[in-house]
Amino acid sequence: MAFEEVKEDFKDLKDYTKNYIDSNIKYYQLWGLKVSSEAMTYILIRFIIGFFAMISFMFLSFAAAFAIGIALKNNSLGFLIVGVFYILVIGVIIYFRNVLITKPIIKKFSTIFYSEND
């Protein structure tokens, strides 16, 4: 009689364990979906904003180069000045890349992956 009860308890334990593991698998699948969708949304938004900013900067650069060229009466010099300006900006970005790029991205992704409100 006691053996049957123990056998039944082990069967229940097996069922509870299986249900627990299945629930954990479903939870982590949903968590992975949430995290990956938030990360992809972040990347896509940054890409779209970057794309339109790049086009805007291109048109503004041409306008600035032509305006400087008209002011100096030499379009080539206007384009040269705008080009040197962008080379200086690239140098500053490379020099401060950890502060400007790496740390903000790490902070953003850490808040996405390790948020407290799971």
SVG drawing of the C-alpha trace seen along z (x, -y; Angstrom):
<svg xmlns="http://www.w3.org/2000/svg" viewBox="-2 -86 44 88">
<polyline fill="none" stroke="black" stroke-width="0.4" points="0.0,0.0 2.7,-2.5 4.7,-1.5 1.7,-2.5 1.5,-5.9 5.2,-6.5 4.9,-5.3 1.9,-7.7 3.9,-10.6 6.8,-10.0 4.5,-10.0 3.0,-13.3 6.6,-14.7 7.5,-13.7 4.4,-15.5 5.1,-18.6 8.7,-18.7 7.7,-18.3 5.1,-21.1 7.7,-23.3 10.3,-22.7 7.7,-23.3 6.7,-26.6 10.3,-27.7 10.9,-27.0 7.8,-29.0 8.8,-31.8 12.4,-32.0 11.1,-31.8 8.8,-34.8 11.6,-36.6 13.9,-36.0 11.2,-37.3 10.8,-40.4 14.5,-41.1 15.2,-40.5 12.3,-42.6 13.3,-45.5 16.9,-45.2 15.8,-45.0 13.5,-48.0 16.3,-50.0 18.6,-49.1 16.0,-49.8 15.1,-53.1 18.7,-54.1 19.3,-53.0 16.3,-55.0 17.3,-58.1 20.9,-57.7 19.8,-57.2 17.8,-60.4 20.3,-62.3 23.0,-61.2 20.9,-62.4 20.2,-65.7 23.9,-66.2 24.8,-65.5 22.4,-68.2 23.5,-70.6 27.2,-69.9 26.6,-70.6 24.8,-73.9 27.6,-74.9 30.3,-74.0 28.6,-76.1 27.9,-79.0 31.6,-79.0 32.7,-78.7 30.5,-81.7 31.8,-83.7 35.5,-82.9 34.7,-83.0 36.1,-79.4 33.8,-76.4 36.7,-74.0 37.9,-75.8 34.4,-75.6 34.3,-71.8 37.8,-71.5 36.9,-73.4 33.8,-71.3 35.8,-68.1 38.5,-69.2 35.7,-70.0 34.4,-66.4 37.8,-64.9 38.2,-66.9 34.8,-65.7 35.8,-62.1 39.0,-62.6 37.1,-63.8 34.6,-60.9 37.5,-58.4 39.3,-60.0 36.1,-60.1 34.5,-56.9 34.3,-55.2 32.4,-58.1 30.3,-58.9 29.5,-55.5 30.6,-52.4 29.3,-53.3 25.9,-54.6 25.2,-51.5 26.4,-49.2 24.1,-51.1 21.1,-50.9 21.5,-47.2 22.1,-46.4 18.8,-48.1 17.1,-46.1 18.6,-42.7 18.7,-43.1 15.6,-45.2 14.0,-44.8 10.4,-44.6 10.6,-41.1"/>
</svg>
